[in-house]
Amino acid sequence: MNQEIVDALNAQIGHEYENYMLYEQASAYCDDRGLDGAAKLFRKQADGELEHARKVTDYVRDARGKVVIPIIKAQKSEFGSGEEVFLAAFEREKETTAKIYKIRDLAWKAGDHATFEMLTWFVNEQVEEENLTDKLLSVVRGFGEKHLFLIEAYISHLK
Ligand code: FEO
């Protein structure tokens, strides 16, 4: 791997840890409001982000790069509404997708097939993550802030 790709992957590890923290904050927000189903769903998403961070870390190790985890930024802890929480999740997933595409482009240009292939898993994962958060945001918007508890019923029917 060339150093530019190692650096980009290390930055991605940091980004995935930030995703983990954002979802933990979202889970805490929902828990505070008695939205137990949403709190559980965001906790599950947070666990997924830890797996993503480790997946990239393990790849860098296997490919004999040096793992350097960057400084992790504090995440938003105040949300003005339920809609704001779900919007933050959806926006973050779109941002993550853009970052993955960028590193994959770098790998392609460098002829780094191994990194390109490894990132294919993330490309597919992001389709699911964007789909889920976009759907949840639509449902929250549809119910409206006053009927946020209905989202619990919606979440209970998710696979
Ligand atoms: Fe690791 Fe939700 O993207």
Residues whose N, C-alpha, C, O or C-beta is under 5 A from the ligand:
A	BS01	FEO	E16 N19 E49 H52 T96 E129
